[in-house]
């Protein structure tokens, strides 16, 4: 029996689904509140309990979610039971992936989408499993390739020893843990030394270029610059997709034609193209695989209803907020862009306040929501959302109830961009319903 403490977490839910695929008995616990990753768990009939130390039984394999400290009652109960085998999420995953050829996607942002793209592409080349941080995981008994989202949070990706790794960027994050940019880079440097076959790194990221990389493992830069090993050329970005070719070792691959909108998706797809070329895939296989990618849960999910557009996105770092709003503007140039942002972790907001403000100002209207997560102030940073409001001209703080939904509905017609790594999608649904009835 595998028991998950915090089973509704995105990575935890994905891992639970993966073990369910292998025929293992799985259940877990979490808050009674609805979180989107639980939908697939319930569809599979995986039992979800409320937190209670009495849930811990003898001989369980207990997997502990990142948000739960050692003094959390269920964690303490599991650790004190000598018959239970306890592992943190990343520890278990590191052990699990050893049997596969693993391709890991790391980086402060873009790794979920890139992992999803990788999984689609590699399926064209061989049996492929995946574990993605949006609640989605799959594996089969004949799986050869395994696509993994590798999170740098508290250096957890150092539990992984993949054959290939992508590093999408090294923009500092998790400032409650990492001391500075050098400390953040050091985690990627150690991670790079654990890759056994090849590294693929975004070349136009200034922090990535500072990495001290192992000479024992080949590394390749991707991007649009002359000094990149994989260089995108003949780029055409449209409101309905993109086309580009890739030059590698004086050979042109493509052109590739993908139904993605937004320059960040061009770069994510390009990293996958590089992996495909290195692993010996044909251009046709790469094209067929990547064109099967239709987005990930809570990554620029678009709903069009009459004159209104509703976008749900996981953006929680200022770079992500900026590229999400840029993509919305490019895809819906004739719409008023209304940004609704709910932050995660007070320390992140305090550190990046000016950067968040600059990114949010790309919208025509800005609305902010208060912190509500269990770990928002876990490190002792005690600010509220007004800290960001005061630094963002024109920003308005609203609640997530009917009053807030009514304020947003009054902006219609508009392109509403809801951004958060937390449960902002519930407010989005309230706004949709309010707009319909007005």
N, C-alpha and C positions, 0 to 999 in steps of 0.2 A: 504494500500500500504506500503510495506517494501522497504526502499531505503538504499542501502549500499554505504557508502563512502569508496572507496578502495575495490571494489567487486572482483577484481582479486587476492587479497591476499588468501593464501591457506586456512586459517580458515574461512575467509569471504565467499569465493566461496562455501566451504562445507556447511556452514550454509544457504546460499542462496538456494542451492539444496534441503536441508532438508525442508525449508519452502515451496518450490515449490512442494515437495512431498505431503504436507498437503493441497495443493490447494490455497495457498496464492499468491497474486499478488506481484511479486518481480522484481526490477530492481536496477541499481546502476551505479556508475561512476568509472573511473580509467584512467590511462595513455593510450594513443593510442597504445603503444608498446605491442607486443604479450607476454603474460605470460601463461605458460601451464595450470593453473587452469581455464582459460577462455574457454577452449575447451568444457568442459561439460556444461558450462553456455550457450554457443552458440548452442550446440546440443539441449538443452531444450527450446531454443527461449527466454531466459532471456535477456532483453535489457541492453546493456552496453553503457553508454554515456561518452563523454569527461568531465573532471571536469569543472563545471560552477556553480556559486552560484544560477543562475536562475533555475537550476534543482530542487532546493528545493521548494516544493509546500505545501500548507496548509494541515494539518491533516495527514502528513506522519509519519510513524514510522521509524525513522532514526537510523541506526546502523553504528557506527563509527569505522573504522579500527585503529589498534594500531599505524601505522606509521604517523598518521595525528594529529598534535597538535591542540590546541584550537583556534589558530589564523589562521588555514587553512581556505580559503574563504568559502568553502561549510560547514565546521563545524560551523563557525561563523554564517552563514546564518541560519542553522538549529537551533542552540542554541537560536538565537534571535527571532525565530518565535514561538509565544506562543501556536500555535495550533499543533506544532510538538512534538512528544514524542521521545526524544533522549536517546540512551544508547550506551555505549561502548560495543564492541563485547563480552567480558567476562561477563559483567553485564547481557546482554540479555541471554547468554547461561546459566548462573547460575539460572536465573528465569525459563527458559524453561525446564531444566532437572528435576525439582522438581516432576513431575508427573510420573517419571520412576524409576526403580531400576538401579541406575547408578554405573558403574564400571569405575573408572578413572585411566588412566596410566600417571604417572608423572615421572620426572627425567630429568637431564640435557641432556641426549641423550637416544635414543632407544624408546621413547614414541610413535612415529608415528607407527613404525613397531609393537610394542606391542599392540597398540589399534587395528590395523588391524587384528592381530592374534586373539585378544579377540572377535572381531565381528564375525569372521568366526566360532570360537568355540561355542559361545553362541547361534548362530543360530541353533545349533543342540539340544538346550535345551528349546528354547522358542522364540517368536517373538522378534527380536533384531534390534534396531536402532543404529546409530553410527555417530560420528562427528570427523573427522580425519584431522590433519593438513597438508594434501597433496591435499586439494581441494575436498575431497570426503565426502559426508554426505547423510544419508538416514534415513527415519523414516516412519512408517505406523500407521494407526489409532489403530491397535491392539498391538502396541509395548509394551513389558513388560520390557526388559532389554535395557539399553542404554550404549554403550561403548564410552568413551569420552577421547580425548587427553587433558590433563590438563597442561597448560604451566605456568611455574613459572615466566615468564617475568614480571617484575615490580609487582610481587606478585598477578598476575591476577587469579591464581588458588584458591585464597582465596574467590572467588565468588562462589565456588562449595562446596556442602555438599553431597558427594557420599556415597553410602552404602559400597562399597569396593574401595580400592585404591591400586595400585601398585606403588612402588618407585624403579625405575631401578638403580639409582645412585644419589649421591648428590655432584657431581664434579662441583665446582664453575663455573658459566658462567654469562653472562650479567654484566660484571665487570664495565660497565658505570653506573650501578644502585646500585648493592650490594657492600657494603664497604669492606667486607672480607669474609672468609669462615664461620665465626660464624654468620654473618648477613645473609648469604645465607642459612645456616642450619636453622636459626630461622624461615624462611618462610615455610620450610617443617614441622617444629614442629607445627606451627599454623595450617597448612593444615591437619596434622595428627589428630589434635583434632576435626576436622570437619567431619571425617569419622565415620560412625555410626555402621558398622558391623564388618569389619576386614581390617587390613593393611597387605600387602605382600611386603617385602623389601629385596633387594639384600644384602646378608650377608657378601660378601667379599669386599664391598665398605667401606673403612675406615671412610669416612666422615659420611656415613649412620649410622655406629655403634656409632657415637658420638651423635646422635639425642636423645633429651629428649622427649620421647614419652608418650602420655597420658596412664594412667593405666586403663582408662574407656573403651578403645577399644582394643580388642585382636590384637596382631601383630605377624607375622610369618616371619622368615628369610628364604630365599631360596638361594641355591648355591651348592657347592661341598664339603664344610667343615663339619667336624664331629658335630660342634655346630649349624648347620643350621637345622631348623624345617623341611623344604622340601629339601632333599638332593639327588642330581643326582648321580647315580651309574651305573656301567657297560656301561660307555660312549664309543661309537664308532663314530668317526667323519671321514667322507669320502669326496671325491671330488664330490659326487653326493647326499649327504645327511647325516643323523645322526641317531643313535639309542641310547636310554638311558632309564633307569627306575628311578622312584622317590620313596624314602622312606619317609613316613610321619606317625608319631605315631606308629612306629614299623610295619607298613604295607607297602608292596611293591606294587606300581602301575606301570603298563606297562608290558613289554617294549613298549615304543613309538617309532615309526619309521617315521621320517619326512624328506621331501625333501628339507631341508635347509642346506646351506653351510656357515660356519663361527661360531666361538664360541659365538659371541655376539648374534646370532640368537638362539643358544641353550639356553642361559640364558633368552632371551625374551620369548621363548616358554615355558620355565620352570615356569616363573611367571604366565603364562596363565594356565598351568596345575594346579598350586596351587589354583588359583581362582576356576577352575572347580571342584576340589576335595572339597573345602570348601563349594561350593554351591550344592554339592550332585550329580554331573555328574558322570556317569560311565566311566571307562577307554575307553570303545569303543566309547562313545560319544565324549570324548576329542580327541581321535585319529581321528575320522571321521571329526570333525570340524577343527582341526588344519591342517590336510593334505590338506584342501581346500584353505589354504593360499598360494598365489602365488606371494607375494611381494606387495609393495606399490609403488605408483608413485614416481619416482626419488629416490628410495631406492634400490641401487645395481641392477639397471635395465641393463640387459646384452643383447647386440646384437653381434652375431657372423657373420662375413662376410669374408669368405675365411680364410686366415691366421691371420686376424686381429680381435681383440675383442674390443668392445666399451662399457664401463660401465659408467652409469650416476648415481651419488649418491649425496644426500643432505648434506653430511658431511661438517660441518662448525666449529667444535670444534676439538682440537688436538686429543682427545681420539677417536672421530669418524673417523678422517682421518687415524689414525693408524689401527683401526680394519677393515676399508674398504680396505686398502692396504694389510693387512694380509689375508683377505678373497679372494682378487684377486689372491694373491700368492698361496694360498691353492687350489683354483679352477683351476687356469691356471699356473701350476708350470713350464711349459716349455716355457713360453712367457716372453719377456722383458716387465717389468712393467713401464709404462710412466704415471706419476702423473701430472695432470693439476688442479691447485687449484685457485679458485677465492674467496677471503675472504669476509665476511660481518661484518661490524662494525670495524672501525679503533681501537677502544679501546680494542676489543677482541684480535686483532693481536698484539698490543703493550704489553698487559698483558701476552699473551701466546706465544710470539715469539720463545723462545727456545723450548717449547713443540711442536709447529708447526714444527719447523725445525727437531726435532728428529723424529717426526712421518713421515714427508715427505721423510726422508732419507731411509725409507723402500723401496722406489721405485728405479728403475735403472736410471730413468731420471726424472727431476723435472722442471716443467714450472709453472710460476705464472702470474696471471692476475690482473689488477688494480681494485681498488674500483670503483663501478659505481652506487650504490644504493642511493636513496633519503635520507636514514637515516644513511649512513655509518659514517658520521662525525658529527652527530646531537648533540653529547655531547661535541664537541669542540676539540676532539683528532685529531690533524692535522699531520698525517704521510701518506706516500704513500706506495706502494707495495715494494719499494726498501728497506724499513726498514726490511722486512722479507727476501728479497733476500740477503742482506748483512750478515744475520745470518744463511743462509742455504747453505752450500757448494754445488756447482754445479748447483744451481738454476738459471734459465734464465727467464727473464720477456719478455712476448710476448703480442701482441695485439689480439683482438678478430675478426680481419678482415682477409682478404685473405692471407696477409703476415704471420700472426700467424698460420693460418690453414696450409699453405705450410711448415712451419718449423716443425709442428707436423707430417704432412704426411710423411716427410722425415725419420721419425723414424720407419716407417713400414718395416717389419711386427712387430706388438707389441700388447700388451694389454693396451689400453688407459683407464685411470681411471679419469674421469672428476668429480670434487668434488666442490660443492658450494650449498648454500641455495638460490642462485640467478639464473640468466638465463644463466648459462654456457652451457646448452644443445644446444643453438644455434650455438656455436662454435663447439660442437661435431658433429652436422650435416654438418657443412662446412668441417670438417676434413674427414668425411666419403665420401663426394662427391669428395674431392680432391684426396683421396686415390684411389677411383674408376677410376678416369680419368688419373692417372699416369701410 
